[in-house]
């Protein structure tokens, strides 16, 4: 069996941008929480600010559905700042522009995040996801 050639950094960035956009359009925009299976690895975990670690797709799906509904999430635009191949995956450092609905108006804030990506089922997915707000 011939090994698969490694993806170029540009191909990695493109795949990451596609998945990041999917999170915004499908998960936040359309409340399609089933698509999280295409975003997170089977044994992924998230490290939300001021909350315990959440491990596994089912728990992550429950976390996001509760948070997005409660916060009335409108959009989360994710932007890679730095992409670093690392071990069996890729490390992404980025910034996010979050919009939520509060009392009939949109409230925007900026966040920063780190995601460790791994390949699963032929695509790059979020394996470890951590974020917090800018001060």
KOLPA-144154 format. One record per residue (C-alpha): residue number from 1; residue in three letters; z, y, x. Coordinates in steps of 0.1 Angstrom, whole numbers, m for minus. Layout:
N
k	r	w	v	u
NUM	ALA	Z	Y	X
...
//
This chain:
135
k	r	w	v	u
1	UNK	0	0	0
2	UNK	m10	34	14
3	UNK	17	61	12
4	UNK	10	91	m10
5	UNK	2	123	10
6	UNK	30	149	8
7	UNK	24	179	m15
8	UNK	15	212	1
9	UNK	41	239	m3
10	UNK	17	258	m26
11	UNK	13	227	m48
12	UNK	51	223	m49
13	UNK	56	260	m59
14	UNK	29	256	m86
15	UNK	46	225	m100
16	UNK	80	243	m99
17	UNK	66	273	m117
18	UNK	51	251	m144
19	UNK	85	234	m150
20	UNK	104	267	m150
21	UNK	80	281	m175
22	UNK	84	250	m197
23	UNK	122	256	m198
24	UNK	116	291	m211
25	UNK	88	284	m236
26	UNK	99	251	m250
27	UNK	137	248	m245
28	UNK	147	284	m250
29	UNK	118	298	m270
30	UNK	111	268	m294
31	UNK	145	251	m292
32	UNK	127	219	m282
33	UNK	156	202	m264
34	UNK	138	168	m261
35	UNK	116	184	m234
36	UNK	146	185	m211
37	UNK	137	149	m202
38	UNK	106	164	m185
39	UNK	127	190	m167
40	UNK	158	171	m155
41	UNK	160	138	m136
42	UNK	178	109	m153
43	UNK	209	113	m131
44	UNK	209	151	m128
45	UNK	238	174	m131
46	UNK	244	211	m138
47	UNK	271	233	m125
48	UNK	276	260	m150
49	UNK	298	290	m142
50	UNK	334	287	m152
51	UNK	328	253	m168
52	UNK	331	217	m156
53	UNK	302	198	m141
54	UNK	278	183	m167
55	UNK	262	150	m157
56	UNK	233	131	m172
57	UNK	204	141	m195
58	UNK	222	135	m227
59	UNK	252	157	m218
60	UNK	228	183	m203
61	UNK	208	183	m236
62	UNK	240	188	m256
63	UNK	252	216	m232
64	UNK	219	236	m234
65	UNK	215	232	m272
66	UNK	250	244	m278
67	UNK	248	273	m253
68	UNK	213	285	m264
69	UNK	222	284	m301
70	UNK	256	300	m296
71	UNK	243	328	m273
72	UNK	211	332	m295
73	UNK	190	328	m264
74	UNK	156	345	m265
75	UNK	141	339	m231
76	UNK	149	329	m195
77	UNK	123	339	m170
78	UNK	128	320	m137
79	UNK	114	333	m105
80	UNK	115	314	m72
81	UNK	126	336	m43
82	UNK	127	309	m16
83	UNK	114	273	m17
84	UNK	127	250	11
85	UNK	116	213	15
86	UNK	149	194	21
87	UNK	154	157	25
88	UNK	140	138	m4
89	UNK	135	169	m25
90	UNK	130	206	m25
91	UNK	156	234	m27
92	UNK	148	264	m48
93	UNK	167	297	m46
94	UNK	157	320	m74
95	UNK	165	348	m98
96	UNK	165	347	m136
97	UNK	161	373	m163
98	UNK	180	362	m193
99	UNK	176	378	m228
100	UNK	199	370	m257
101	UNK	202	384	m292
102	UNK	234	402	m299
103	UNK	240	420	m332
104	UNK	204	425	m339
105	UNK	194	437	m305
106	UNK	182	421	m272
107	UNK	206	421	m243
108	UNK	192	414	m208
109	UNK	210	403	m177
110	UNK	201	390	m143
111	UNK	213	358	m128
112	UNK	208	339	m95
113	UNK	203	302	m92
114	UNK	199	272	m69
115	UNK	181	241	m80
116	UNK	176	210	m59
117	UNK	144	193	m71
118	UNK	135	156	m68
119	UNK	104	137	m78
120	UNK	107	114	m107
121	UNK	80	98	m129
122	UNK	53	115	m108
123	UNK	66	150	m112
124	UNK	92	173	m96
125	UNK	123	178	m118
126	UNK	156	196	m116
127	UNK	182	173	m100
128	UNK	211	197	m94
129	UNK	212	230	m112
130	UNK	237	258	m105
131	UNK	236	295	m115
132	UNK	258	326	m121
133	UNK	254	362	m132
134	UNK	249	390	m108
135	UNK	279	414	m108
//
